[in-house]
Amino acid sequence: MSFNKNLDRLFDAAAGVCCYCGCGTYMVRREPGPDAMRRFGIPEVPGSARVLAYRLASIERIVRHVDGGTYAADNIALACAFCNSHRGDASPEDHRAAMVALAASSLHPNHQAEPTPERLFRRAKRAPAITAPSLAA
């Protein structure tokens, strides 16, 4: 079965819910970014695409690739991009517990009440100010 068919099947079977943190996910092929941002309540401001990217549906291998895991039907699950990219070498059970704890403390980006402008622009605030060149010469 192809990668896209596996992802479609997993997305439908899991109703689009991440196996680790329980957040809703989306698939670009099925839902354009602006529609997904409205569904998740993400304001359309600069930086919001990065917030939305954490909700992208992805295939998680229960037994990791480096441990011999394959894309067999009994070894894959649906995960949000954030959970999938932060598992490391943790077991699925330990990773789920960690992601649930992050969600409960509002530190998981997909479980924050509302993406605030402060959070979206946190990187921009650290950047040096850009000033216009002086016109007095």
Secondary structure as UniProt FT lines:
FT   HELIX           3..13
FT   TURN            14..16
FT   TURN            19..21
FT   TURN            28..30
FT   HELIX           33..40
FT   TURN            46..47
FT   HELIX           48..53
FT   TURN            54..55
FT   STRAND          56..61
FT   HELIX           65..67
FT   HELIX           73..75
FT   STRAND          76..80
FT   HELIX           81..85
FT   TURN            88..89
FT   HELIX           92..104
FT   TURN            105..106
FT   HELIX           109..111
FT   HELIX           117..120
FT   HELIX           122..126
//
